[in-house]
Amino acid sequence: MRTTGARRSLACLPVVWCLTRLVLLLFVLKVYVFPGPDVTSDVSVIYQGWYDVLRTGTFPQDDVTWQYPPAAALAILSPGLLSFLPYATAFFVLVCVTDLAVLALLTYAGRRPGRSLRGAWVWVAGVPLLGPTVYARYDVMVTAVAVAALLAGARHPKAMGALAAFGALLKVWPAMLLLAARRPASWVSAVVTGIAVTGVFALAVPGAFAFLTFQRDRGTEVESLGALVFHVARHFGWQGEVRLNYGSIEFLGPYVSEVSTGALFLTGAAFGWLVLWRLLARHFEEHTVADAAFVAVLMFTTTSRVISPQYMVWLVGLAAVCLYFPGSRMRLPVGLVLVACFVTVLEFPLYFANVVASDGLGLTLLFLRNGLLVAATLLAARALWRATVPRTVPAPVPAQPTTRTDETPVST
């Protein structure tokens, strides 16, 4: 029965992938128009503009929307491999191919003894829940590197370290994959790869680190957890505004800097919890590296000043690797993340105008999506802690001496 079910699952995976990805391609290629703002403009306008600058041998140093580590240039330049296609079309095709590569990795790995195809199903189902936005950003490419790193972790620690470092130079967050890595080879490989790749970009291309300043100056984006303060405050006379700033729609006005500082404090607290967990964790299993990475990225996503819709694909990829291990404790948090993905496509792009207006529908969707992320974060962190940190056992009470009562008194 199990063999028959596994074969049926394996046969259905490519069929469902093809159907759902065809729909995504039809939307990003504008054969059909997805409701809401045009999510493809980032590729056809912003990415293509960066492409034109990068081809000249320099980073877009004067563009505040360039907020990515130097290796991101490779993703932006990659459509040049398909020069016979328009830039945007080539980009969508490459993202689709990368999406298929992730499915192939999860399917191949999931067929091994003691593994599961649930991870492949999480990927197949989770990506289309985010709508066409997921194909109109380069985050699928970054997530593919992260998935490959985690799948390589158990058998090839050096490959895991190298891939994690390369992923971090694409978009920072894959550095957290190394949180639970215990083999020194992973860390050594990551350091060597990071230094080598960074050195090449720093020496060969001017402006490789301009992104650090631009990222530092970001405000509170309207979809973030902290933004809920201003969405509610607008109904009580808060005198601020919503406008495009540093490449995203952000709140500007009184108390915004304080809320942004509060978000940074929460992120710092999350980092402190992760450090404490790493120091106290003792019980490591084969799935602990993936579970810890999922928890870490959940924490940093939820507490971030910016929760862009494409960030959710990071969580989908890590969730898929977690469930590839049958023993993972992350099943409930993964389910909450998948529901949050569906709510995400409702708040952007479908009803993004309502979110920007802070009306009842927009507030409901944001509270629901961010509430799901908070719940998933707390449950995942609790599950990781309980599975890996030993409980304190009370010290045994010293035995008290007892008076012997079986001795016969000596008569005098």
C-alpha positions as CSV (number, residue, x, y, z in Angstrom):
1,M,0.0,0.0,0.0
2,R,2.8,2.4,0.9
3,T,4.7,1.6,-2.3
4,T,1.6,2.2,-4.4
5,G,0.8,5.5,-2.7
6,A,4.4,6.7,-3.1
7,R,4.3,5.9,-6.8
8,R,1.1,7.7,-7.2
9,S,2.5,10.7,-5.4
10,L,5.6,10.6,-7.5
11,A,3.5,10.5,-10.7
12,C,1.3,13.4,-9.6
13,L,4.1,15.8,-8.7
14,P,5.2,16.7,-12.2
15,V,1.6,17.0,-13.4
16,V,0.6,19.4,-10.7
17,W,3.9,21.3,-11.1
18,C,3.3,21.8,-14.9
19,L,-0.3,22.9,-14.4
20,T,0.4,25.4,-11.7
21,R,3.6,26.8,-13.3
22,L,1.8,27.2,-16.7
23,V,-0.7,29.4,-14.9
24,L,2.1,31.5,-13.3
25,L,3.8,31.9,-16.7
26,L,0.6,33.0,-18.4
27,F,0.2,35.7,-15.8
28,V,3.7,37.1,-15.8
29,L,3.8,37.0,-19.6
30,K,0.5,38.9,-19.5
31,V,-1.5,36.4,-21.6
32,Y,-3.9,36.8,-18.7
33,V,-3.8,39.9,-16.4
34,F,-3.7,39.1,-12.7
35,P,-5.8,41.6,-10.7
36,G,-4.0,44.4,-8.8
37,P,-0.8,46.3,-9.5
38,D,1.5,45.0,-12.2
39,V,4.0,42.8,-10.4
40,T,6.2,42.3,-13.4
41,S,7.4,46.0,-13.6
42,D,10.2,45.2,-11.2
43,V,11.7,43.0,-13.9
44,S,10.9,45.0,-17.0
45,V,11.9,48.3,-15.4
46,I,14.1,48.0,-12.3
47,Y,15.9,44.8,-13.1
48,Q,16.5,45.7,-16.7
49,G,17.8,49.1,-15.6
50,W,20.3,47.4,-13.3
51,Y,21.2,45.0,-16.1
52,D,22.1,47.9,-18.4
53,V,24.3,49.4,-15.6
54,L,26.0,46.1,-14.6
55,R,26.9,45.4,-18.2
56,T,29.1,48.5,-18.1
57,G,31.2,46.9,-15.3
58,T,29.9,48.7,-12.3
59,F,27.2,48.4,-9.7
60,P,24.2,50.8,-9.7
61,Q,25.8,52.9,-7.0
62,D,23.4,55.9,-7.4
63,D,20.2,53.8,-7.2
64,V,18.8,53.5,-3.7
65,T,16.7,50.6,-4.8
66,W,19.8,48.5,-5.2
67,Q,19.9,46.9,-1.7
68,Y,21.5,43.5,-2.5
69,P,24.9,41.8,-1.9
70,P,27.3,41.7,-4.8
71,A,26.5,38.2,-6.1
72,A,22.9,39.4,-6.8
73,A,24.4,40.9,-10.0
74,L,24.7,37.3,-11.3
75,A,20.9,36.8,-11.0
76,I,20.2,40.2,-12.7
77,L,22.7,39.4,-15.5
78,S,21.5,35.8,-16.1
79,P,18.8,36.7,-18.7
80,G,21.7,37.6,-21.0
81,L,22.2,33.8,-21.4
82,L,19.0,33.9,-23.4
83,S,19.8,36.9,-25.5
84,F,17.3,35.8,-28.2
85,L,14.5,36.6,-25.8
86,P,13.4,40.0,-24.4
87,Y,14.9,40.6,-21.0
88,A,11.7,40.1,-19.0
89,T,10.7,37.0,-20.8
90,A,14.2,35.5,-20.4
91,F,14.1,36.2,-16.7
92,F,10.7,34.5,-16.2
93,V,11.9,31.4,-18.2
94,L,15.0,31.2,-16.0
95,V,13.0,31.5,-12.8
96,C,10.7,28.7,-14.0
97,V,13.7,26.5,-14.8
98,T,15.1,27.1,-11.4
99,D,11.8,26.3,-9.9
100,L,11.9,22.9,-11.7
101,A,15.4,22.3,-10.5
102,V,14.3,22.7,-6.9
103,L,11.5,20.2,-7.5
104,A,14.0,17.8,-9.0
105,L,16.3,18.1,-6.0
106,L,13.5,17.5,-3.5
107,T,12.0,14.6,-5.5
108,Y,15.3,12.9,-6.0
109,A,16.2,13.3,-2.3
110,G,12.7,12.4,-1.1
111,R,12.9,8.9,-2.8
112,R,15.8,7.8,-0.6
113,P,15.1,5.4,2.2
114,G,13.9,7.1,5.3
115,R,13.0,10.3,3.5
116,S,9.7,11.8,2.3
117,L,8.1,13.3,-0.8
118,R,6.2,15.7,1.5
119,G,8.9,18.3,1.0
120,A,8.4,18.2,-2.8
121,W,4.7,18.6,-2.3
122,V,5.2,21.6,0.0
123,W,7.3,23.2,-2.8
124,V,4.8,22.4,-5.6
125,A,1.8,23.7,-3.6
126,G,3.5,26.6,-1.8
127,V,5.0,28.5,-4.7
128,P,1.8,29.1,-6.7
129,L,0.0,30.2,-3.6
130,L,2.1,33.4,-3.8
131,G,0.8,34.2,-7.2
132,P,2.8,35.8,-10.1
133,T,4.9,37.9,-7.8
134,V,7.0,34.8,-7.1
135,Y,8.2,34.6,-10.7
136,A,8.7,38.3,-11.0
137,R,11.5,38.4,-8.4
138,Y,14.9,36.6,-8.2
139,D,14.1,35.1,-4.8
140,V,13.4,31.6,-6.3
141,M,17.0,31.6,-7.5
142,V,18.3,32.3,-4.0
143,T,15.9,29.8,-2.4
144,A,17.2,27.1,-4.8
145,V,20.7,27.6,-3.6
146,A,19.5,27.4,0.0
147,V,17.6,24.2,-0.6
148,A,20.6,22.6,-2.3
149,A,22.8,23.6,0.7
150,L,20.5,22.0,3.2
151,L,20.1,18.8,1.2
152,A,23.8,18.6,0.9
153,G,24.4,19.2,4.6
154,A,24.3,15.7,5.9
155,R,26.7,14.1,3.4
156,H,28.7,17.0,2.1
157,P,29.4,19.6,4.8
158,K,31.9,21.4,2.6
159,A,29.4,21.8,-0.2
160,M,26.8,23.0,2.3
161,G,29.1,25.7,3.6
162,A,30.1,26.9,0.1
163,L,26.5,27.0,-1.0
164,A,25.3,28.8,2.1
165,A,28.0,31.5,1.7
166,F,27.2,31.9,-2.0
167,G,23.5,32.2,-1.1
168,A,24.4,34.9,1.5
169,L,26.2,36.9,-1.1
170,L,23.0,36.7,-3.2
171,K,20.6,37.8,-0.5
172,V,22.1,37.6,3.0
173,W,19.5,35.3,4.7
174,P,21.1,31.9,3.6
175,A,23.9,32.6,6.1
176,M,21.4,31.4,8.7
177,L,21.5,27.9,7.3
178,L,24.8,27.4,9.2
179,L,23.2,28.1,12.5
180,A,23.0,24.4,13.6
181,A,26.0,23.2,11.5
182,R,28.3,21.2,13.8
183,R,31.0,20.1,11.4
184,P,33.9,22.6,11.2
185,A,34.2,21.8,7.5
186,S,31.0,23.6,6.8
187,W,32.2,26.8,8.5
188,V,35.6,26.7,6.9
189,S,34.2,26.2,3.5
190,A,31.7,29.0,4.1
191,V,34.4,31.5,5.2
192,V,36.7,30.6,2.3
193,T,33.9,30.8,-0.3
194,G,32.7,34.1,1.2
195,I,36.1,35.7,1.2
196,A,36.9,34.5,-2.3
197,V,33.7,35.6,-4.0
198,T,33.6,38.9,-2.1
199,G,37.2,39.6,-3.0
200,V,36.5,39.1,-6.7
201,F,33.6,41.5,-6.7
202,A,35.4,44.1,-4.6
203,L,38.4,44.1,-6.9
204,A,36.7,43.7,-10.2
205,V,33.5,45.8,-9.9
206,P,33.2,49.3,-8.3
207,G,30.4,49.8,-5.8
208,A,30.0,46.3,-4.6
209,F,29.1,47.3,-1.1
210,A,26.9,50.4,-1.8
211,F,23.9,48.3,-0.8
212,L,24.8,48.5,2.9
213,T,24.0,52.2,3.1
214,F,20.8,51.9,1.2
215,Q,19.5,48.9,3.3
216,R,20.4,50.8,6.5
217,D,18.2,53.8,5.5
218,R,15.0,51.9,4.9
219,G,11.8,52.7,6.9
220,T,8.7,50.8,7.9
221,E,7.1,49.0,4.9
222,V,3.3,48.9,4.9
223,E,3.1,45.1,5.0
224,S,5.4,44.6,8.0
225,L,4.4,43.7,11.5
226,G,5.4,47.2,12.8
227,A,3.3,48.8,10.1
228,L,0.2,47.6,11.9
229,V,0.7,50.3,14.5
230,F,0.3,53.0,11.8
231,H,-2.5,51.3,9.9
232,V,-4.5,51.5,13.2
233,A,-3.2,54.9,14.1
234,R,-4.4,56.4,10.9
235,H,-8.0,55.8,12.1
236,F,-7.2,57.9,15.2
237,G,-5.7,60.9,13.5
238,W,-2.1,60.0,13.0
239,Q,-0.5,62.6,10.7
240,G,1.7,60.6,8.5
241,E,1.7,59.5,4.9
242,V,2.3,56.4,2.7
243,R,4.6,56.7,-0.3
244,L,7.2,55.0,-2.4
245,N,10.5,55.2,-0.5
246,Y,13.7,53.2,-1.1
247,G,11.9,50.9,-3.6
248,S,8.9,50.0,-1.4
249,I,5.7,51.5,-0.1
250,E,6.5,52.8,3.4
251,F,5.0,54.8,6.2
252,L,6.6,58.2,6.7
253,G,5.9,60.6,9.5
254,P,5.8,60.9,13.3
255,Y,7.1,57.9,15.3
256,V,8.1,55.9,12.3
257,S,11.7,55.9,13.3
258,E,10.7,54.7,16.8
259,V,8.7,51.8,15.4
260,S,11.6,51.0,13.0
261,T,13.9,50.9,16.0
262,G,11.5,48.7,17.8
263,A,11.6,46.2,14.8
264,L,15.4,46.2,15.0
265,F,15.2,45.5,18.7
266,L,12.9,42.5,18.1
267,T,15.3,41.3,15.5
268,G,18.1,41.6,18.0
269,A,16.1,39.7,20.6
270,A,15.5,37.0,18.0
271,F,19.2,36.8,17.4
272,G,19.9,36.6,21.1
273,W,17.4,33.7,21.4
274,L,19.1,31.9,18.6
275,V,22.5,32.3,20.2
276,L,21.2,31.1,23.5
277,W,19.6,28.1,21.8
278,R,22.8,27.2,20.0
279,L,24.7,27.3,23.3
280,L,22.3,25.1,25.2
281,A,21.2,22.7,22.4
282,R,22.5,19.1,23.0
283,H,20.2,16.8,21.1
284,F,21.0,17.1,17.4
285,E,19.2,14.9,14.8
286,E,19.5,14.7,11.1
287,H,16.7,17.2,10.6
288,T,17.9,19.7,13.2
289,V,19.9,21.8,10.7
290,A,16.9,22.3,8.5
291,D,14.5,23.0,11.4
292,A,16.9,25.5,12.9
293,A,17.3,27.3,9.6
294,F,13.5,27.5,9.2
295,V,13.1,28.9,12.7
296,A,15.8,31.5,12.2
297,V,14.5,32.8,8.9
298,L,10.9,32.8,10.3
299,M,12.1,35.0,13.2
300,F,14.0,37.4,11.0
301,T,11.2,37.6,8.4
302,T,8.5,38.2,11.0
303,T,10.5,40.9,12.9
304,S,11.8,42.7,9.8
305,R,10.9,46.3,8.9
306,V,10.0,44.9,5.5
307,I,7.9,41.8,4.7
308,S,7.8,41.8,1.0
309,P,5.6,39.0,-0.6
310,Q,8.6,37.4,-2.2
311,Y,10.1,36.8,1.3
312,M,7.5,34.0,1.7
313,V,9.2,31.8,-0.9
314,W,12.3,31.6,1.4
315,L,10.0,30.0,4.0
316,V,8.4,27.7,1.5
317,G,11.8,26.4,0.4
318,L,13.0,25.8,4.0
319,A,9.7,24.3,4.9
320,A,10.0,21.9,2.1
321,V,13.4,20.7,3.3
322,C,12.1,20.3,6.8
323,L,9.3,18.0,5.7
324,Y,11.7,16.0,3.5
325,F,12.8,14.6,6.9
326,P,9.9,12.5,8.4
327,G,11.1,13.3,11.9
328,S,10.9,17.1,11.6
329,R,8.9,18.9,14.3
330,M,7.9,21.7,12.0
331,R,4.7,20.3,10.5
332,L,2.2,22.7,12.2
333,P,4.4,25.8,11.6
334,V,4.8,24.7,7.9
335,G,1.0,24.5,7.6
336,L,0.6,28.0,9.1
337,V,3.2,29.3,6.6
338,L,1.4,27.8,3.7
339,V,-1.9,29.5,4.8
340,A,0.0,32.7,5.2
341,C,1.2,32.4,1.6
342,F,-2.4,32.3,0.4
343,V,-3.3,35.3,2.5
344,T,-0.2,37.1,1.2
345,V,-1.4,36.9,-2.4
346,L,-4.7,38.4,-1.2
347,E,-3.0,41.4,0.4
348,F,-0.6,41.8,-2.5
349,P,-1.4,42.2,-5.3
350,L,-5.1,41.5,-5.2
351,Y,-6.2,43.9,-2.5
352,F,-3.0,46.0,-2.1
353,A,-5.0,49.2,-2.6
354,N,-7.0,48.4,0.5
355,V,-3.8,47.7,2.4
356,V,-2.4,51.1,1.4
357,A,-5.7,52.8,2.4
358,S,-5.7,51.0,5.8
359,D,-9.3,50.1,5.3
360,G,-11.2,47.3,7.0
361,L,-10.3,44.7,4.4
362,G,-6.7,45.7,4.2
363,L,-6.3,45.6,8.0
364,T,-8.0,42.2,8.3
365,L,-5.7,40.7,5.7
366,L,-2.5,42.2,7.3
367,F,-3.5,41.1,10.8
368,L,-4.3,37.6,9.6
369,R,-1.1,37.2,7.5
370,N,1.2,38.7,10.1
371,G,-0.6,36.9,12.9
372,L,-0.1,33.6,11.1
373,L,3.6,34.4,10.8
374,V,3.9,35.2,14.5
375,A,2.1,32.0,15.5
376,A,4.3,30.0,13.2
377,T,7.4,31.6,14.6
378,L,6.5,31.0,18.3
379,L,5.4,27.4,17.7
380,A,8.4,26.6,15.6
381,A,10.8,28.1,18.2
382,R,9.1,26.2,21.0
383,A,9.3,22.9,19.0
384,L,13.0,23.4,18.2
385,W,13.8,24.2,21.8
386,R,11.9,21.3,23.3
387,A,13.5,18.9,20.8
388,T,17.1,19.9,21.3
389,V,17.6,21.6,24.7
390,P,17.6,19.1,27.6
391,R,15.3,19.8,30.5
392,T,17.0,20.6,33.8
393,V,16.7,17.5,36.0
394,P,16.5,18.3,39.8
395,A,19.5,17.1,41.7
396,P,18.7,13.9,43.7
397,V,18.0,14.5,47.4
398,P,20.8,12.9,49.5
399,A,19.6,9.8,51.3
400,Q,19.0,10.4,55.0
401,P,20.5,8.0,57.5
402,T,17.9,5.7,59.1
403,T,17.7,4.4,62.6
404,R,18.0,0.6,62.8
405,T,15.1,-0.9,64.6
406,D,15.9,-4.6,64.1
407,E,18.6,-4.7,66.7
408,T,17.8,-6.7,69.9
409,P,18.5,-4.6,73.0
410,V,21.3,-6.0,75.1
411,S,20.2,-6.8,78.7
412,T,22.4,-5.8,81.5
